[in-house]
Amino acid sequence: MKTLLLVGATGLVGLEVVRQALADRTIERVVALTRRPLELRHLRLENQVVDFDALPTDAPWWNVDAVICTLGTTMRQAGSRAAFGKVDHDYVLAVARRARAHGTEVFALTSSLGAKVSSGNFYLRTKGETERDLAAEGFASLTFVRPSLIGGKRENQRWVEALGLKVFALFAPALPRRYRIAPAERIAASLLAAVRTAQSGVRVVESEAI
Ligand SMILES: NC(=O)c1ccc[n+]([C@@H]2O[C@H](COP(=O)([O-])OP(=O)(O)OC[C@H]3O[C@@H](n4cnc5c(N)ncnc54)[C@H](OP(=O)(O)O)[C@@H]3O)[C@@H](O)[C@H]2O)c1
């Protein structure tokens, strides 16, 4: 894999993917699609600031070997189910379809522990629907990395998550591996490993394997 398109580069996991991808000299170009400019500058990093409601269809930078998507919002940030679904489902599919139309065969997504189309929980159901609809896009290699609670230092730490991380850390030894905190660096490494190896078919990396 020589060229990588990343969506979500301003986020906790996304920034870690950028760091690890730039440290890997075999990756010649990292294209980061963001809605606000990235502060990070690097010779092999190309930042495309876009409007996700009006993504271009024919930009040359869709032409990449692989896509990693770490895009996502919260119900609190989004404000409604429709607004949440637009980010965590519609934007992800819009990116996938454009890259696929330009010949990209490899895609990896940060999904979530418990993602399931039949889930009674709206968040997990949406993640499940995103996985299902991505699987219909015909990528040769498609990976869903499903973390439990994500660990790492956020710019604007959400207090519920900060509390959750503390509680999880406290009870970690008693928890099954699947429910322990998944550090952002390890999620990023799993996503990058998935697009590097590009195993054919659809793969799920559950939280305990991250
Ligand atoms: N937090 C957890 O514990 C947890 C657990 C399991 C799964 N996940 C999933 O893991 C993924 C990555 O999580 P994370 O913690 O790295 O997320 P994050 O730090 O909140 O980053 C989310 C990324 O999505 C972008 N984004 C959000 N709303 C957007 C919008 N309306 N338009 C364009 N871009 C938008 C953000 O851009 P801006 O910087 O411009 O806002 C940012 O780049 C998400 O899909 C999340 O649902 C999270």
The ligand as an SDF file (V2000), in Angstrom:
LIG
                    3D

 48 52  0  0  0  0  0  0  0  0999 V2000
  -15.2550    7.1060   22.0200 N   0  0  0  0  0  0  0  0  0  0  0  0
  -15.3110    5.8080   22.2300 C   0  0  0  0  0  0  0  0  0  0  0  0
  -15.0380    5.3100   23.3180 O   0  0  0  0  0  0  0  0  0  0  0  0
  -15.7120    4.9010   21.0850 C   0  0  0  0  0  0  0  0  0  0  0  0
  -15.9530    3.5530   21.3310 C   0  0  0  0  0  0  0  0  0  0  0  0
  -16.2240    2.7050   20.2470 C   0  0  0  0  0  0  0  0  0  0  0  0
  -16.2340    3.2150   18.9490 C   0  0  0  0  0  0  0  0  0  0  0  0
  -16.0090    4.5440   18.7480 N   0  0  0  0  0  0  0  0  0  0  0  0
  -15.9970    5.0320   17.3580 C   0  0  0  0  0  0  0  0  0  0  0  0
  -14.6470    5.1710   16.9550 O   0  0  0  0  0  0  0  0  0  0  0  0
  -14.5290    6.1920   15.9470 C   0  0  0  0  0  0  0  0  0  0  0  0
  -13.3640    7.1010   16.2650 C   0  0  0  0  0  0  0  0  0  0  0  0
  -13.5350    7.6310   17.5580 O   0  0  0  0  0  0  0  0  0  0  0  0
  -12.6700    8.8700   18.0770 P   0  0  0  0  0  0  0  0  0  0  0  0
  -12.7750    8.8470   19.5480 O   0  0  0  0  0  0  0  0  0  0  0  0
  -11.3310    8.8950   17.4220 O   0  0  0  0  0  0  0  0  0  0  0  0
  -13.5430   10.0820   17.5000 O   0  0  0  0  0  0  0  0  0  0  0  0
  -13.2730   11.6540   17.6550 P   0  0  0  0  0  0  0  0  0  0  0  0
  -12.0030   11.9050   18.3870 O   0  0  0  0  0  0  0  0  0  0  0  0
  -14.5150   12.2570   18.1980 O   0  0  0  0  0  0  0  0  0  0  0  0
  -13.0560   12.0880   16.1250 O   0  0  0  0  0  0  0  0  0  0  0  0
  -14.1210   12.0410   15.2450 C   0  0  0  0  0  0  0  0  0  0  0  0
  -13.7060   12.5460   13.8730 C   0  0  0  0  0  0  0  0  0  0  0  0
  -14.8970   12.6820   13.0730 O   0  0  0  0  0  0  0  0  0  0  0  0
  -14.9760   14.0290   12.5900 C   0  0  0  0  0  0  0  0  0  0  0  0
  -16.3570   14.5050   12.5450 N   0  0  0  0  0  0  0  0  0  0  0  0
  -17.2800   14.4640   13.5270 C   0  0  0  0  0  0  0  0  0  0  0  0
  -18.4230   15.0580   13.1190 N   0  0  0  0  0  0  0  0  0  0  0  0
  -18.1940   15.4900   11.8430 C   0  0  0  0  0  0  0  0  0  0  0  0
  -18.9680   16.1740   10.8750 C   0  0  0  0  0  0  0  0  0  0  0  0
  -20.2380   16.5630   11.1260 N   0  0  0  0  0  0  0  0  0  0  0  0
  -18.4210   16.4480    9.6850 N   0  0  0  0  0  0  0  0  0  0  0  0
  -17.1670   16.0620    9.3910 C   0  0  0  0  0  0  0  0  0  0  0  0
  -16.3570   15.4210   10.2780 N   0  0  0  0  0  0  0  0  0  0  0  0
  -16.8630   15.1290   11.4850 C   0  0  0  0  0  0  0  0  0  0  0  0
  -14.1950   14.8630   13.5740 C   0  0  0  0  0  0  0  0  0  0  0  0
  -13.8490   16.0900   12.9670 O   0  0  0  0  0  0  0  0  0  0  0  0
  -13.7170   17.4510   13.8480 P   0  0  0  0  0  0  0  0  0  0  0  0
  -12.4130   17.2960   14.5940 O   0  0  0  0  0  0  0  0  0  0  0  0
  -13.7140   18.5120   12.8220 O   0  0  0  0  0  0  0  0  0  0  0  0
  -14.9040   17.4730   14.7790 O   0  0  0  0  0  0  0  0  0  0  0  0
  -13.0330   13.9270   13.8890 C   0  0  0  0  0  0  0  0  0  0  0  0
  -12.0710   13.9920   12.8720 O   0  0  0  0  0  0  0  0  0  0  0  0
  -15.8950    6.8570   15.8830 C   0  0  0  0  0  0  0  0  0  0  0  0
  -16.6120    6.3460   14.7880 O   0  0  0  0  0  0  0  0  0  0  0  0
  -16.5820    6.4200   17.1660 C   0  0  0  0  0  0  0  0  0  0  0  0
  -17.9840    6.3260   17.0220 O   0  0  0  0  0  0  0  0  0  0  0  0
  -15.7520    5.3830   19.7730 C   0  0  0  0  0  0  0  0  0  0  0  0
  1  2  1  0
  2  3  2  0
  2  4  1  0
  4  5  1  0
  4 48  2  0
  5  6  2  0
  6  7  1  0
  7  8  2  0
  8  9  1  0
  8 48  1  0
  9 10  1  0
  9 46  1  0
 10 11  1  0
 11 12  1  0
 11 44  1  0
 12 13  1  0
 13 14  1  0
 14 15  2  0
 14 16  1  0
 14 17  1  0
 17 18  1  0
 18 19  2  0
 18 20  1  0
 18 21  1  0
 21 22  1  0
 22 23  1  0
 23 24  1  0
 23 42  1  0
 24 25  1  0
 25 26  1  0
 25 36  1  0
 26 27  1  0
 26 35  1  0
 27 28  2  0
 28 29  1  0
 29 30  1  0
 29 35  2  0
 30 31  1  0
 30 32  2  0
 32 33  1  0
 33 34  2  0
 34 35  1  0
 36 37  1  0
 36 42  1  0
 37 38  1  0
 38 39  2  0
 38 40  1  0
 38 41  1  0
 42 43  1  0
 44 45  1  0
 44 46  1  0
 46 47  1  0
M  CHG  2   8   1  16  -1
M  END
$$$$
